[in-house]
């Protein structure tokens, strides 16, 4: 009897903790938008309107966007298959910070071009997020099976509550998109959902919306 009561109590505590953990106060949330230069969004049909809606939602909620684009000169050391794949896809003329499809707001962050899959491997993004008091990171971008997967895994291991927006991610192929979002990422992050479902949670966490 005692064990049943303890089990019930434990489940109640976990349930309450998870409920608060899934809240998204605007001042503690940031969206990381990876590899969305003009040519890459055009290459991934259907992604542009979903990302446009996502940015509109973030602007309404006051949630900052962190832009991080892959590009620049390849390192001289041997590259991993994923990094080689990105270099084979990306045209140098689009690998410039001024090639974003959407206007950047005052509270947004535009990072320097990176040469790694994970957004945390270069620069001081972690320090910037800590200084802003960010606890929840929401990922979207061109390649769920490459940059998003690597960065989201890294974010989870750094202690952030991590969400991936399935309808705002492209991939190198339809098969890879399905595998990443339905098999790999659910094991690495706290939640994989649509942008509309996520924004419903945002609205519940921010009564002023």
C-alpha positions in Angstrom: 0.0 0.0 0.0 2.8 2.4 0.9 4.6 1.7 -2.3 1.5 2.5 -4.3 1.0 5.8 -2.5 4.7 6.7 -3.0 4.4 5.9 -6.7 1.3 8.0 -7.0 2.9 10.9 -5.2 6.0 10.7 -7.4 3.9 10.7 -10.6 2.1 13.8 -9.3 5.3 15.7 -8.6 6.7 14.7 -12.0 3.5 15.8 -13.7 3.6 19.2 -12.0 7.2 19.7 -12.9 6.7 18.8 -16.5 3.7 21.1 -16.8 5.8 24.1 -15.6 8.7 22.9 -17.7 6.6 23.1 -20.9 5.7 26.7 -20.2 7.4 29.3 -22.4 7.7 32.7 -20.8 8.7 35.1 -23.6 11.6 36.5 -21.6 13.1 33.1 -21.1 12.6 31.7 -24.6 14.5 32.1 -27.8 14.1 30.6 -31.3 17.2 29.4 -33.2 16.8 29.7 -36.9 19.5 27.7 -38.7 20.6 27.9 -42.3 17.8 29.8 -43.8 19.6 32.0 -46.4 17.5 32.8 -49.5 18.7 30.0 -51.7 18.3 27.4 -49.0 14.7 28.2 -48.3 13.9 28.1 -52.0 15.6 24.8 -52.3 13.3 23.4 -49.6 9.8 23.9 -51.0 7.1 24.7 -48.5 9.3 25.9 -45.8 9.1 29.6 -46.5 5.5 30.3 -45.4 5.8 28.3 -42.3 8.9 30.1 -41.2 7.3 33.5 -42.1 4.4 32.6 -39.8 6.8 31.5 -37.1 8.7 34.8 -37.2 5.4 36.7 -37.1 4.4 34.8 -34.0 7.7 35.4 -32.3 7.5 39.1 -33.1 4.0 39.3 -31.5 5.3 37.5 -28.4 8.5 39.4 -28.1 10.6 36.2 -28.4 14.0 36.8 -29.9 15.3 35.0 -33.0 18.9 33.8 -33.2 20.0 33.6 -36.8 22.9 31.2 -37.5 24.0 30.5 -41.1 26.5 27.8 -42.2 29.1 29.0 -44.7 32.4 30.6 -45.2 35.7 29.0 -46.0 36.0 25.3 -45.2 38.5 24.4 -42.5 41.7 22.7 -43.7 41.2 19.7 -41.5 39.2 16.7 -42.7 35.4 17.4 -42.5 32.7 15.1 -41.2 30.2 13.8 -43.7 27.5 16.1 -42.5 29.7 19.2 -42.8 30.8 18.1 -46.3 27.2 17.7 -47.3 26.4 21.2 -46.2 29.3 22.6 -48.1 28.2 20.7 -51.2 24.7 22.2 -50.9 25.5 25.8 -50.1 26.5 28.3 -52.8 29.1 30.8 -51.6 27.1 33.7 -53.0 24.3 33.1 -50.5 26.6 32.5 -47.5 26.5 36.1 -46.5 24.8 37.6 -43.4 22.8 40.0 -45.5 21.1 37.2 -47.4 18.3 36.6 -44.8 14.8 36.3 -46.2 13.2 38.2 -43.3 14.0 41.5 -41.6 15.9 41.3 -38.3 14.2 42.9 -35.3 16.0 44.9 -32.6 16.1 42.0 -30.0 17.2 39.4 -32.5 20.8 38.0 -32.6 22.7 37.5 -35.9 25.7 35.2 -35.4 28.7 35.1 -37.6 28.9 32.4 -40.3 29.8 29.0 -38.8 31.7 26.0 -40.2 30.2 23.4 -37.8 26.9 21.6 -37.5 26.3 22.7 -33.9 25.6 26.3 -33.4 27.4 26.1 -30.0 30.8 24.9 -31.3 31.9 28.4 -32.4 31.4 31.9 -31.0 29.9 32.9 -27.7 26.2 32.0 -28.1 26.0 30.1 -24.9 27.3 33.2 -23.0 24.8 35.4 -24.7 21.9 33.1 -23.9 22.9 32.9 -20.3 23.2 36.6 -20.0 19.7 37.0 -21.3 18.3 34.4 -18.9 17.2 32.0 -21.7 16.0 28.6 -20.5 13.9 27.4 -23.5 15.4 27.0 -27.0 13.2 26.3 -30.0 14.8 25.1 -33.2 13.8 25.5 -36.8 15.8 25.7 -40.0 16.8 24.2 -43.3 18.2 20.8 -42.3 16.7 18.9 -39.5 19.0 15.9 -40.2 22.2 18.0 -40.0 22.4 21.4 -38.2 19.1 21.3 -36.3 19.7 17.8 -35.0 23.3 18.5 -33.9 22.5 21.9 -32.3 19.4 20.6 -30.6 21.2 17.7 -29.1 24.0 20.0 -27.9 21.4 22.4 -26.4 19.8 19.5 -24.4 23.1 18.4 -23.1 23.9 22.0 -22.0 20.7 22.0 -19.9 18.3 23.9 -22.0 14.6 22.9 -22.4 14.7 22.1 -26.1 11.9 22.0 -28.7 12.0 21.3 -32.4 9.3 22.6 -34.7 8.6 19.9 -37.2 6.8 22.0 -39.8 9.5 24.6 -39.8 12.4 22.2 -40.6 13.6 21.0 -44.0 16.1 18.2 -44.6 18.4 16.8 -47.3 15.7 14.4 -48.3 12.1 13.4 -47.4 13.3 10.2 -46.0 15.9 12.0 -43.8 13.3 14.5 -42.7 11.0 11.7 -41.5 13.8 9.8 -39.8 15.1 12.8 -38.0 11.8 14.2 -36.8 10.1 11.0 -36.0 12.9 8.8 -34.8 16.1 10.6 -33.8 15.1 14.0 -32.5 12.3 12.7 -30.1 15.1 10.8 -28.3 17.3 13.9 -28.0 15.0 16.8 -27.2 12.2 17.5 -24.8 9.5 18.0 -27.5 8.9 17.8 -31.3 5.8 19.6 -32.3 4.3 22.0 -34.9 4.8 25.7 -34.7 1.0 26.2 -34.1 1.0 23.8 -31.2 4.1 25.4 -29.7 2.6 28.9 -30.0 -0.6 27.8 -28.2 1.7 26.9 -25.3 3.4 30.3 -25.6 0.1 32.1 -25.4 -0.9 30.1 -22.3 2.4 31.1 -20.7 2.0 34.8 -21.6 -1.5 36.1 -20.7 -0.8 39.4 -22.4 -0.9 37.8 -25.9 
